[in-house]
Amino acid sequence: MGRISVVALVLAALLVTGCHKLFSVRLHSQPPAAKSARTNTNLLSRDLGTLTLTNDFDTCVPLGLGKDCVLSPKLVDHHNVQLTVAVESKDGQGKIHDFYMTQIVTPVGQPSEVAVGNFSFSLTPTMAPE
């Protein structure tokens, strides 16, 4: 029962801060340094390159085929950022079909890797000045 409540809370939070709220989203028209390759673990790898993120504002990176990667940063301190990484796919009517999410804490300005769903991302998060 508790697991269902957590999932419902996370989904509600993402609906509020989803890819479609233009005032709180930085939308990348193409995935930076988009290179894809299958790995031994059957994950689709994607190098997002260096992404400049804004504290408490979502960044949406389209992955193609109706899939988006949504990065939600929250500064932990001046050297580390907590990233909530979600991959979602939508059906023809724009409704969420599949949804995967994970959270990491990583140093700002350092390369990081994260696996979510059947994707593996490498990126270097930098933070925009406030």
N, C-alpha and C positions, 0 to 999 in steps of 0.2 A: 504494500500500500504506500509506504514512504517513497519508494522508487518512482511510482507513478506521479506522486505529488511533485517530486523534484523535476521530472521530465516536463510536467505541465507548467511549472513555474519557469523553466528555461525557455520553453516554446513561447510562453506569453511574453517574456522579456525580449526575445528575438523578434516577435511580431511588432513590438513597440519600437525597437531600434533597427528594423529590417532594412533591406537594400533599397526600399522605395521611399524612405524619408530623405528627401534631397537636402534638407538643411543639416543633416548629421552624417552624411555619407560622402566619401570621396570615391568616385567611380572611375576605374581605370578602363579605358576603351578597349585595350588589348592587354593580355597578361604580359608583364614585363619579362623579357628574356625567355619567352615561352619555348621550352624544349621538353619534349615528352619521351619517355622510354619506359618499357616494362622492366621491372627489376626481378630478382630471384624470388621475392616474396609476393609476386603478382600485384604489386602496387603500381599505379600510374604516377610517375615522378614528374614534378614540375618545379623549375627554378623560377621563383618570383623576383629574384634579384634584390636590390635595395629598395625598400618601401619606406617612404616618409609617412608616419602615422601621426594622428592628433589624439592626445589623451581624451578618452571617453567618447570618441567619435568613430563610427564604423567605417571601414574601407571595404568596398566590394570589388572583387576581381573576377570578371567573367571567365569561365573555363571553357566555354563552348558547349554545344549540344544541350542548352538549357540548364547548365550547371554554373553555380556561382560559389566563390570562396569569400566568406565574410570574416574579416579580422576586426576584433573588438579589443583595442588596447586600453590598459589601465596602468599608469605608472605606479610602481611599488615604491621606488625611490629614484634618485637621479641617475642610477646606474642600471636599473632593472625594470622590465615591463612585463606585466601579466597579459598574455594574449589568449583570447578565446577565439578559436578557429573553428568555423562551421562551413560545411560543404552541403549545399542544398540543390536539389533539382526540382524543376517545376513541370507540370503537365501543360498541355495546350491552352488551358484556361488560366494559366498563371498561378495555380494552386501548388503548394509544396507537395512533392511526391516522395522524395527521399531526403533525409536529414541526418547528418553526422556532425558531432561536435567534440572538441577536446580543448584542454586548457594547459598552457605551459607558462613558466616564468623563465625569461631569457634576458641576457645582458643587452642593453641598447648598443647598437653599432657592431655587434658580433654576429657572425653567421650562425643560423639555427636551422634545425630540421624538425619537422613535426609530421606525424602520420594521422590522418583523419579519414574515416571511411576507407575507400580503396585508393586514396590519394596519399602521396608523400610529397611534402613541400619543403624546399629549402629557401630561406630568405634571410635578409639582414635588416632588422627593424631599426629605423632611426625615428626620432621624435621631432615634430615640428615645434618651434618655439611658441610659447603661449602668450 
